[in-house]
Structure formats: C-alpha cells, structure tokens
Amino acid sequence: MLRDAPRCDLHDVSARFQSATGSSCSYVLTQNSEQAASDPDKPKRPLSAYFLFTAENRAKVKAADPSLSNTEIVKKLGEMWRGLPDASKAPYTDAAAKAKAEYDAKYKVEKEKTPKRPLSAYMLFSNAVRPKVKAANPSAAFGEIAKMIGAQWREMPPSAKQEWLDAEAKGKKEFEALNK
C-alpha cells in the first residue's frame, strides 16, 4: 500500500539499486499494517523491477503534472513501464534479480521434506491399472474410469489383492521408519 505509514525495510534495497544504477529512489513503499501486526519480524520481500522503476520515476511524474491523483500517477507509470524497451528495463530487472538473490540467500530456509503417507493397497492398484483402463476406454470420463477400477478391485479375489496389501504394508513400514 502506498501511504504515509511506517516505512518498510526497503531502504537497503533502494540503496543497492542506487549504487547499481546511479539513480535515486525518492519514494519508498510502505508496509501493510495488517501484515505488520501479524508478524513484525517477518522479512520484507525485495522490490520487483517494476516497483524499482516506479520508485525512481514517481516523483518525476508528479513534478511534471502536480494535479494528477495517485491513481492517475500509477496509470501513467504503468504506461511508461510497458513502453520501455527491454534494454531500458535491464537495470531495473538486474537490480531486482540481485536483491531477490540476496534475500533468498539470507532468508529462505529449506523446509525439511517429510515423506508423504504411503498409498493404500487400493490406490497402488488404481495407479497401476488406470493407464490400461483409460487406453481401453478413451472416451470415458475420469469418474467413469474410477468406477471401473473400483469394480475391478471389488471383484478381485483376496489372493490377488494380497500383492497390493503387501506393497501397502511395506510402504507403511518405510514411512514409520523415516518418521521415528
């Protein structure tokens, strides 16, 4: 949101942009008060190339025509951005990419990948049989194919189901071993 509220921690981003391009950013985006209230320690994301462009050019547009409202200024900046050739956008995109890389390196934490729960015997069977059923019935809808597979599972003798039940038990043991 753009308003006169507490400022985001974007000063370092605009300082890096200034040093990278030699340009000055005189306008800083402000934080959303609801977001700030939910987690004050949450790091702010870096500005995109477009926002770096608007931060640099907003004052120029406002100085050229002080009677413009904020909405009209934003529309004008959007038109200017769309009209820029890629070569002119390059300093902004480079600065944004650099800021994003620094942000990612500093704040992104890899989540531990917990293994998914193992599939049930029926789902293992369904995943194995679905391509064959679909090939045999190319015009059947997803639900119809599921009904056909369900009917095959119900009609299957217990001795044939045992293969899938064993695979399910093996998957459960592996899952439990990984989650200890």
C-alpha atoms as a printed R data frame, in Angstrom:
    type eleno elety resid chain resno       x       y       z
1   ATOM     1    CA   MET     A     1   0.000   0.000   0.000
2   ATOM     2    CA   LEU     A     2   1.201   3.491  -0.724
3   ATOM     3    CA   ARG     A     3   0.538   5.874   2.112
4   ATOM     4    CA   ASP     A     4   2.160   7.817   4.925
5   ATOM     5    CA   ALA     A     5   2.503   4.921   7.350
6   ATOM     6    CA   PRO     A     6   5.534   3.254   8.916
7   ATOM     7    CA   ARG     A     7   8.096   2.507   6.227
8   ATOM     8    CA   CYS     A     8   9.143  -0.945   5.113
9   ATOM     9    CA   ASP     A     9  12.694  -2.112   5.463
10  ATOM    10    CA   LEU     A    10  13.250  -1.308   1.813
11  ATOM    11    CA   HIS     A    11  15.870   1.360   2.353
12  ATOM    12    CA   ASP     A    12  18.674  -1.118   1.803
13  ATOM    13    CA   VAL     A    13  17.030  -2.349  -1.433
14  ATOM    14    CA   SER     A    14  16.724   1.152  -2.815
15  ATOM    15    CA   ALA     A    15  20.292   1.909  -1.650
16  ATOM    16    CA   ARG     A    16  21.552  -1.157  -3.555
17  ATOM    17    CA   PHE     A    17  19.523  -0.038  -6.561
18  ATOM    18    CA   GLN     A    18  21.008   3.433  -6.353
19  ATOM    19    CA   SER     A    19  24.534   2.084  -6.173
20  ATOM    20    CA   ALA     A    20  23.908  -0.385  -9.005
21  ATOM    21    CA   THR     A    21  22.317   2.110 -11.394
22  ATOM    22    CA   GLY     A    22  23.472   5.502 -10.180
23  ATOM    23    CA   SER     A    23  19.812   6.508  -9.959
24  ATOM    24    CA   SER     A    24  17.988   7.861  -6.970
25  ATOM    25    CA   CYS     A    25  14.871   6.353  -5.474
26  ATOM    26    CA   SER     A    26  12.993   9.024  -3.609
27  ATOM    27    CA   TYR     A    27   9.828   7.065  -2.909
28  ATOM    28    CA   VAL     A    28   9.608   4.076  -0.599
29  ATOM    29    CA   LEU     A    29   6.697   1.661  -0.411
30  ATOM    30    CA   THR     A    30   5.112   1.287   2.988
31  ATOM    31    CA   GLN     A    31   4.151  -1.888   4.735
32  ATOM    32    CA   ASN     A    32   0.670  -3.251   5.103
33  ATOM    33    CA   SER     A    33  -0.378  -2.628   8.706
34  ATOM    34    CA   GLU     A    34  -2.282  -5.939   8.917
35  ATOM    35    CA   GLN     A    35   0.791  -7.866   7.801
36  ATOM    36    CA   ALA     A    36   2.962  -5.951  10.247
37  ATOM    37    CA   ALA     A    37   0.589  -6.749  13.087
38  ATOM    38    CA   SER     A    38   0.596 -10.480  12.311
39  ATOM    39    CA   ASP     A    39   4.383 -10.937  12.274
40  ATOM    40    CA   PRO     A    40   6.600  -7.923  12.932
41  ATOM    41    CA   ASP     A    41   9.810  -9.933  12.441
42  ATOM    42    CA   LYS     A    42   8.867 -11.237   9.023
43  ATOM    43    CA   PRO     A    43  11.406 -10.002   6.457
44  ATOM    44    CA   LYS     A    44  10.055  -7.859   3.654
45  ATOM    45    CA   ARG     A    45  10.399  -9.148   0.144
46  ATOM    46    CA   PRO     A    46  12.616  -7.190  -2.232
47  ATOM    47    CA   LEU     A    47  11.080  -4.826  -4.759
48  ATOM    48    CA   SER     A    48  10.325  -6.060  -8.261
49  ATOM    49    CA   ALA     A    49  11.812  -4.380 -11.319
50  ATOM    50    CA   TYR     A    50   8.549  -2.500 -11.893
51  ATOM    51    CA   PHE     A    51   8.468  -1.177  -8.329
52  ATOM    52    CA   LEU     A    52  12.083  -0.063  -8.563
53  ATOM    53    CA   PHE     A    53  11.122   1.796 -11.750
54  ATOM    54    CA   THR     A    54   8.096   3.416 -10.105
55  ATOM    55    CA   ALA     A    55  10.115   4.369  -7.024
56  ATOM    56    CA   GLU     A    56  12.589   6.210  -9.223
57  ATOM    57    CA   ASN     A    57  10.082   7.850 -11.573
58  ATOM    58    CA   ARG     A    58   7.098   8.624  -9.338
59  ATOM    59    CA   ALA     A    59   8.488  11.987  -8.213
60  ATOM    60    CA   LYS     A    60   9.297  12.925 -11.820
61  ATOM    61    CA   VAL     A    61   5.746  12.179 -12.969
62  ATOM    62    CA   LYS     A    62   4.280  14.064 -10.010
63  ATOM    63    CA   ALA     A    63   6.596  17.055 -10.663
64  ATOM    64    CA   ALA     A    64   5.649  17.115 -14.353
65  ATOM    65    CA   ASP     A    65   1.933  17.330 -13.515
66  ATOM    66    CA   PRO     A    66   1.154  18.043  -9.825
67  ATOM    67    CA   SER     A    67  -2.598  17.876 -10.449
68  ATOM    68    CA   LEU     A    68  -2.514  14.099 -11.067
69  ATOM    69    CA   SER     A    69  -4.141  11.875  -8.467
70  ATOM    70    CA   ASN     A    70  -2.346   8.780  -7.163
71  ATOM    71    CA   THR     A    71  -4.442   6.580  -9.423
72  ATOM    72    CA   GLU     A    72  -3.543   8.640 -12.474
73  ATOM    73    CA   ILE     A    73   0.137   8.609 -11.482
74  ATOM    74    CA   VAL     A    74   0.107   4.824 -11.212
75  ATOM    75    CA   LYS     A    75  -1.611   4.521 -14.600
76  ATOM    76    CA   LYS     A    76   0.966   6.837 -16.154
77  ATOM    77    CA   LEU     A    77   3.843   4.871 -14.593
78  ATOM    78    CA   GLY     A    78   2.328   1.627 -15.899
79  ATOM    79    CA   GLU     A    79   2.121   3.064 -19.398
80  ATOM    80    CA   MET     A    80   5.704   4.272 -19.152
81  ATOM    81    CA   TRP     A    81   6.891   0.831 -17.970
82  ATOM    82    CA   ARG     A    82   5.054  -1.001 -20.760
83  ATOM    83    CA   GLY     A    83   6.503   1.428 -23.299
84  ATOM    84    CA   LEU     A    84  10.099   0.944 -22.166
85  ATOM    85    CA   PRO     A    85  12.275  -1.219 -24.400
86  ATOM    86    CA   ASP     A    86  13.930  -4.239 -22.776
87  ATOM    87    CA   ALA     A    87  17.300  -2.513 -22.842
88  ATOM    88    CA   SER     A    88  15.939   0.307 -20.686
89  ATOM    89    CA   LYS     A    89  14.302  -2.166 -18.291
90  ATOM    90    CA   ALA     A    90  17.575  -4.089 -17.857
91  ATOM    91    CA   PRO     A    91  18.998  -2.007 -14.958
92  ATOM    92    CA   TYR     A    92  15.768  -2.456 -13.024
93  ATOM    93    CA   THR     A    93  15.472  -6.187 -13.736
94  ATOM    94    CA   ASP     A    94  19.150  -6.716 -12.877
95  ATOM    95    CA   ALA     A    95  18.819  -4.807  -9.605
96  ATOM    96    CA   ALA     A    96  15.618  -6.691  -8.729
97  ATOM    97    CA   ALA     A    97  17.233 -10.058  -9.531
98  ATOM    98    CA   LYS     A    98  20.252  -9.177  -7.404
99  ATOM    99    CA   ALA     A    99  18.049  -8.067  -4.497
100 ATOM   100    CA   LYS     A   100  15.964 -11.238  -4.778
101 ATOM   101    CA   ALA     A   101  19.070 -13.433  -4.815
102 ATOM   102    CA   GLU     A   102  20.397 -11.693  -1.693
103 ATOM   103    CA   TYR     A   103  17.012 -12.001   0.002
104 ATOM   104    CA   ASP     A   104  16.735 -15.677  -0.875
105 ATOM   105    CA   ALA     A   105  20.257 -16.372   0.346
106 ATOM   106    CA   LYS     A   106  19.604 -14.572   3.617
107 ATOM   107    CA   TYR     A   107  16.017 -15.556   4.484
108 ATOM   108    CA   LYS     A   108  14.932 -18.623   2.588
109 ATOM   109    CA   VAL     A   109  15.058 -21.686   4.811
110 ATOM   110    CA   GLU     A   110  14.744 -25.079   3.248
111 ATOM   111    CA   LYS     A   111  11.812 -26.900   4.769
112 ATOM   112    CA   GLU     A   112  12.538 -30.415   5.869
113 ATOM   113    CA   LYS     A   113  10.904 -32.699   3.412
114 ATOM   114    CA   THR     A   114   8.746 -35.068   5.371
115 ATOM   115    CA   PRO     A   115   7.801 -38.152   3.451
116 ATOM   116    CA   LYS     A   116   4.256 -38.472   2.258
117 ATOM   117    CA   ARG     A   117   1.996 -41.034   3.826
118 ATOM   118    CA   PRO     A   118   2.087 -44.319   1.960
119 ATOM   119    CA   LEU     A   119  -0.647 -45.138  -0.516
120 ATOM   120    CA   SER     A   120  -3.322 -47.644   0.361
121 ATOM   121    CA   ALA     A   121  -3.495 -51.003  -1.396
122 ATOM   122    CA   TYR     A   122  -6.424 -49.763  -3.469
123 ATOM   123    CA   MET     A   123  -4.573 -46.586  -4.538
124 ATOM   124    CA   LEU     A   124  -1.490 -48.600  -5.516
125 ATOM   125    CA   PHE     A   125  -3.735 -50.872  -7.583
126 ATOM   126    CA   SER     A   126  -5.583 -47.909  -9.066
127 ATOM   127    CA   ASN     A   127  -2.369 -46.150 -10.104
128 ATOM   128    CA   ALA     A   128  -1.091 -49.328 -11.768
129 ATOM   129    CA   VAL     A   129  -4.335 -50.165 -13.594
130 ATOM   130    CA   ARG     A   130  -5.541 -46.677 -14.588
131 ATOM   131    CA   PRO     A   131  -3.439 -46.337 -17.808
132 ATOM   132    CA   LYS     A   132  -4.739 -49.693 -19.099
133 ATOM   133    CA   VAL     A   133  -8.363 -48.874 -18.280
134 ATOM   134    CA   LYS     A   134  -8.023 -45.433 -19.836
135 ATOM   135    CA   ALA     A   135  -6.462 -46.896 -23.000
136 ATOM   136    CA   ALA     A   136  -9.302 -49.417 -23.266
137 ATOM   137    CA   ASN     A   137 -11.913 -46.666 -22.727
138 ATOM   138    CA   PRO     A   138 -10.507 -43.463 -24.269
139 ATOM   139    CA   SER     A   139 -13.831 -41.617 -24.255
140 ATOM   140    CA   ALA     A   140 -14.610 -42.393 -20.592
141 ATOM   141    CA   ALA     A   141 -14.568 -39.537 -18.116
142 ATOM   142    CA   PHE     A   142 -12.363 -39.541 -15.015
143 ATOM   143    CA   GLY     A   143 -15.256 -40.568 -12.743
144 ATOM   144    CA   GLU     A   144 -16.293 -43.399 -15.041
145 ATOM   145    CA   ILE     A   145 -12.739 -44.740 -15.093
146 ATOM   146    CA   ALA     A   146 -12.643 -44.599 -11.289
147 ATOM   147    CA   LYS     A   147 -15.893 -46.588 -11.133
148 ATOM   148    CA   MET     A   148 -14.455 -49.237 -13.480
149 ATOM   149    CA   ILE     A   149 -11.298 -49.532 -11.388
150 ATOM   150    CA   GLY     A   150 -13.387 -49.760  -8.197
151 ATOM   151    CA   ALA     A   151 -15.460 -52.554  -9.721
152 ATOM   152    CA   GLN     A   152 -12.271 -54.431 -10.694
153 ATOM   153    CA   TRP     A   153 -10.960 -54.065  -7.129
154 ATOM   154    CA   ARG     A   154 -14.201 -55.331  -5.582
155 ATOM   155    CA   GLU     A   155 -14.346 -58.327  -7.946
156 ATOM   156    CA   MET     A   156 -10.695 -59.217  -7.383
157 ATOM   157    CA   PRO     A   157 -10.186 -62.397  -5.312
158 ATOM   158    CA   PRO     A   158  -8.420 -61.958  -1.959
159 ATOM   159    CA   SER     A   159  -5.364 -63.853  -3.204
160 ATOM   160    CA   ALA     A   160  -4.839 -61.273  -5.989
161 ATOM   161    CA   LYS     A   161  -5.398 -58.388  -3.561
162 ATOM   162    CA   GLN     A   162  -2.683 -59.762  -1.293
163 ATOM   163    CA   GLU     A   163   0.048 -58.443  -3.635
164 ATOM   164    CA   TRP     A   164  -1.276 -54.904  -3.186
165 ATOM   165    CA   LEU     A   165  -1.816 -55.334   0.554
166 ATOM   166    CA   ASP     A   166   1.811 -56.469   0.917
167 ATOM   167    CA   ALA     A   167   3.008 -53.406  -1.008
168 ATOM   168    CA   GLU     A   168   0.886 -51.217   1.300
169 ATOM   169    CA   ALA     A   169   2.388 -52.848   4.403
170 ATOM   170    CA   LYS     A   170   5.902 -52.340   3.032
171 ATOM   171    CA   GLY     A   171   5.176 -48.658   2.385
172 ATOM   172    CA   LYS     A   172   3.806 -48.223   5.916
173 ATOM   173    CA   LYS     A   173   6.942 -49.782   7.441
174 ATOM   174    CA   GLU     A   174   9.206 -47.485   5.400
175 ATOM   175    CA   PHE     A   175   7.103 -44.459   6.344
176 ATOM   176    CA   GLU     A   176   7.180 -45.328  10.055
177 ATOM   177    CA   ALA     A   177  10.958 -45.905   9.918
178 ATOM   178    CA   LEU     A   178  11.511 -42.462   8.375
179 ATOM   179    CA   ASN     A   179   9.258 -40.716  10.902
180 ATOM   180    CA   LYS     A   180  10.878 -42.049  14.071
